[in-house]
C-alpha cells in the first residue's frame, strides 16, 4: 500500500513539474521540504498524532510552508493529510526526487572504500562512471570502512561493483573450503 501511495502522488507531482516546465524548481523545493521533515521530529509527531484534528494539521502546514514553497507542493502536503497519508510524505517526496533525477540523468553513487579517497581518485572514479553509464551527472556519497582492507564498493541503484580485498578474501576462502571438501570426500 505504501509503495502505491508514494508512486501515485510522486508520479502526479512529477507529471505536474514536467508539464509546467518547472522540474528544477520543484526538485529543489522537494529536497528542501524533505530535509525539513527529516530534521524535525516534533513536526512529524504532531502531524502523525491521532488526537490532533486534520484542520489543525492543515493550518500548521500552511503556516510553515505557504508562500515559501510552490502552492502545488503545499497542496500536496495538505492532500496527504486530508487523505490520511501524511505518514507517507517522506516516501512520496523521495519517489518524486528519484524520478526527477532519473529524468535529468542524474545518478546517485555510494562509494565505500577502505581509506579516504583523495581528490584525484574521486575525479578518476567520477570520470569512469560518466563514461560507462548513461548519466550526465552524479551525486557522490563517500564512506570509509577499514574492514574492507583495500579496494572499494561502488553502488548505483541496484548495481554493485565490489572490488574490496575483504570480498576477494571471502571468495577465495569459499573456494578453498570447496576444494578441501572435495579432497576430503575422496579419502577412504
NORQUICOR-V415772 format. One record per helix or strand of 2 or more residues. SS is the DSSP state (helix for helix, strand for strand). FROM is the first residue (numbers start at 1). TO is the last residue. If there is no record, write none. Layout:
{{SS;FROM;TO} {SS;FROM;TO}}
This chain:
{{helix;2;19} {helix;23;39} {helix;41;48} {helix;54;65} {helix;71;82} {helix;86;103} {strand;106;113} {helix;119;132} {strand;137;144} {helix;146;148} {strand;152;156} {strand;159;162} {helix;165;186}}
